[in-house]
Amino acid sequence: MKIKYDAVEHESGIIEPTHEIEIVCNSCGFDLDESELDADTCSDCGAPLNLRRSVSIQVTSVPLVGRTVE
């Protein structure tokens, strides 16, 4: 299962970048859907369900650090 979150700029000025979370079976890598997350075993390999989560973050710009702009 992949869940994608769009970038959000909070009132404090903090920007939460666009990111995606992927949830799969840790034993076989099967892409689980939301209804399978509460199960005790993987519906593909039958192993006890242990989830693996991967997060991908999209960075669109990097602020200058330690440099002055003229």
C-alpha positions as CSV (number, residue, x, y, z in Angstrom):
1,M,0.0,0.0,0.0
2,K,1.3,3.4,-0.9
3,I,0.1,6.6,0.8
4,K,1.1,9.9,-0.8
5,Y,1.0,13.2,1.2
6,D,1.3,16.5,-0.6
7,A,3.6,19.3,0.6
8,V,2.1,21.5,3.3
9,E,3.3,24.9,4.6
10,H,2.3,25.4,8.2
11,E,1.5,28.8,9.8
12,S,4.9,28.6,11.7
13,G,6.7,28.6,8.3
14,I,7.7,25.0,8.5
15,I,7.3,23.1,5.3
16,E,6.3,19.5,5.4
17,P,7.6,18.1,2.0
18,T,5.8,15.8,-0.4
19,H,6.3,12.3,0.9
20,E,5.1,8.8,0.2
21,I,4.9,5.9,2.7
22,E,4.9,2.3,1.3
23,I,3.8,-0.6,3.6
24,V,4.7,-4.2,2.6
25,C,5.1,-7.6,4.2
26,N,8.6,-7.8,5.7
27,S,8.9,-11.5,4.9
28,C,8.0,-11.5,1.2
29,G,7.6,-7.9,0.1
30,F,3.9,-8.3,-0.8
31,D,2.2,-5.0,-1.3
32,L,-0.6,-5.0,1.3
33,D,-3.8,-3.1,1.0
34,E,-5.5,-1.3,3.9
35,S,-7.9,-4.2,4.7
36,E,-4.9,-6.6,5.2
37,L,-3.1,-4.4,7.8
38,D,-5.0,-5.8,10.7
39,A,-4.4,-9.5,9.8
40,D,-2.2,-11.9,11.7
41,T,-0.6,-13.5,8.6
42,C,0.4,-12.3,5.2
43,S,-2.3,-13.2,2.6
44,D,0.5,-13.9,0.0
45,C,3.1,-16.0,1.8
46,G,1.3,-17.0,5.0
47,A,4.1,-15.9,7.4
48,P,3.2,-14.0,10.6
49,L,2.5,-10.4,9.4
50,N,5.4,-8.1,10.2
51,L,5.1,-4.8,8.4
52,R,8.0,-3.0,6.7
53,R,7.5,0.8,6.1
54,S,9.5,2.8,3.6
55,V,9.4,6.6,3.3
56,S,10.3,8.5,0.2
57,I,10.7,12.3,0.6
58,Q,10.8,14.7,-2.4
59,V,13.0,17.7,-1.9
60,T,12.5,20.5,-4.3
61,S,15.0,23.0,-3.0
62,V,17.8,23.3,-0.5
63,P,18.2,26.6,1.4
64,L,21.6,28.2,1.4
65,V,23.4,27.6,4.7
66,G,26.4,29.6,5.8
67,R,26.6,31.7,2.6
68,T,25.6,35.2,2.1
69,V,23.8,36.1,-1.1
70,E,25.0,39.3,-2.8
